[in-house]
């Protein structure tokens, strides 16, 4: 009982110290703080388009983190390249995408991996928000033959349409990750943008995981060899 009373006394002392040493918060600042919290808790996501815009912001932020901050730099090193797989990228993408959505204020998002469809096919990632969605995300490495080979590219286009139909997604993404410095592979992405453009509401995004390494290497070379 004595210990409890002492603890209450210490709490009261701490409360008085904070009150006496803190500047009073103006009513306008309090209102602004409340509105910011309220907006994050109750996001204006009313339909699939709103959810798509939110996911798009997160993906563009992720693209910047990969290409300008070197998110996958250890994976794109020559020694680690054998460990890069679509499954590994998929797992890390789920976590990083979820973090980006949390930063934007989504608290009740539902991000699922490897979702089984009615025909036993599996889609990579689905993003929902309550009863809104899903937004479908399919990902692949740029060097995959379903991107580089023209006939396989056509076959995969039909498979992608089946994924979209099976998930009933109004908006979808085809996310392509470049993990090797092969300029010739870039033509595969160019072909995807042309050949897949007739798929309604499909966005194709290229994530260049080696760009950061190349930039850093050129910077270090210029430092070590300032003169030609």
N, C-alpha and C positions, 0 to 999 in steps of 0.2 A: 504494500500500500504506500509506504514511504517513497519507494522508487518511482511509482506511478506519479505521485504528487510532484516529485522533483523533475520528472520528464515533462509534465504539463507546464511547470514553471519555466523550463528551458525553452519549450515551444513558444510560450508567451513572450519571453525575452527576444527570441528570434523574430517573431512577428513584429514587435515594436521596433526592432532594429531596422527591418526592411521598410516599414512605414516611415520612419524618421530619416532614412538615407536614400529614399527613392523619389525621383521627381514625379509629381502628379501627372497622370495621363490625361491629355485633353480629350474632350468628348468626341471631337472629329476623328482623332487617331483611333479611338476605341471603335467607332462606327466602321472605319475603313478596315480595321483588323477583323471585325465581325463579318463584314461583307466578303472579305477574302476567304475566310474559313468556310463561310456558307457556300460560296461558289465552288470550292473544292469538294465539298460534301455533296452538293446537289448540282452535278454537272448538267449543262443544257444538252444532253444526248436524248433526242426525241425520236430518232429514226436511224436507219442504217447509214445514211449519208453523214450524219453527225458522228457516228462511231468510226466511219471510214476516215473522216477528217482527223479525228483524234489519233487513230492508228498511223495515219500518214505522217503526222507531226513526230510521233515516236520513232518511226522508221528513218525519217530524214535526220533526226538527232543521232540515231544509231549509226547511220552512214557517215556522219561527220566524225563520230567517235572512232570508227574503224579507220577511216582514211586520213584523218588529221591528228589523231591522238594515238594511233597504233594499238587498238584493242586486241587484234589478232596477231600482233607482231611476233610473239614467240612461236606461233603456229606456222608462220610463213618463212621462218628460217630454214635454210637448207637441211640442217640436222633434224628438224622436227617434221619435215614435210610428209614423211611416211605415216605420221600419226593423224594427219588431217583426214576427216571423213565427213560425209553429209550428216551422219548421226551426231558427231561431236559438234558440228556447227549448229545443228538443230537444237541440241540441248542448251548450248550457250546462248543461242538466239532467244529461246523461250525466257531464260532468266533475265537477259539484258532488256528484252522488249517489255517484260513485266515491270522491271525497274523504271523504265522510261515512262510507261503508262501511269505508274504510281506517282512519279514526279509531276505529271500533268493533272493529277487529282483523282484519277480513277481508283476507287477503293474496292469495288465489288466486281471487278472484271473477272472473266472466266476464260483462262487461256489453256487450251487442251492440245496435247501432242498425240500423234498417231491415232487419230479417230477412225474407228471402223465404220465404213459405209454399208449400205444395204447389200451391195454386191461383193462384200468382203474386201474391197479395196480400202486403202488407208490414206488419208490426207495428212499432211505434215502438221500444220497448226491451224486451229480455229480460235478466233477471238470473239467473245460475246459480251454483252452488257445487260444483265437481266434477261429480258425477253427480246432484246434487240440484237440483230446479227443472225448468223455469224459473218465475220470477215475471214475469208480463207487465205492462207499463206502457204504456198509451195516453194520449196527451195532446192537448189541444185548447184553443184560446183561447175564453173565455166568449162572445165576440160571434159565434162561428161559427154559421151557420144550422142546422147539424146539432145544435145545442143550443137555439137560440132558436125555431126553427120546429118545431111539433109533429109534422107529417108527416115531416119530414126526421129528426127525433129518433127516431121509430119505426123508420125505415129503418136508421139507424145502429146501433140496438140489435141488429138482426139481424146486421149486419156485425161488431159487436163480439163477438157469440156465435161467429161463424165464426173470428175471430182466436183466441179462447180455445180453441176446439176444434182449430184448426190447430197451435197451439203445445203442446197438451196441458198447459196451465198449470192447476194446482189452485187457485192464487190469482192474482188479477189486480187491477190498479188502473186507474181512469179519472181522470187528473189534469187538472184544468181551471184555466187561468190567466186571471185577470182583469187586463187591461192597460189598460182604459179606465174612467174614473169614470162609469159609467152604471148607476145603481141599478136601472133597469128590467131590465137583463140578469140580475140576481140570481135572477129568477123562473125563468130557464132552468135554473139549477143546482138549484133547489128541485124542478123537474119531473123532472130526471134522478134525483134521490135517490128519488123516489116510483116512477117508471116503470121504473127499472133494478134495483129492490131484489130482484126475483125471480131475478136472475142469481146463481148460487151463488158465494160467496166473492169477489164483486166489491166493492172499496172505492172510493168516490168521494171525492176530496179537492179542495177549492178553495184555490188559492194567490192571495191578493189582493196583486198587485204594486203597486197604487196606494195601498194603505192607509198605507204609511210616508210617502209624499209628503203625503197629506192631513193626517196627524198632525203632521208637521214644519211644514206651512204654518200650521196652527192655532196651533202653539206660537210661530212667528215673528210671527204677527199679534198675539198677546197681548203679546209683548214690545214690538213697535213701537207698539202702541196699548193701553197699559195701562188707559186710561180709556175708557168708552163715549162 
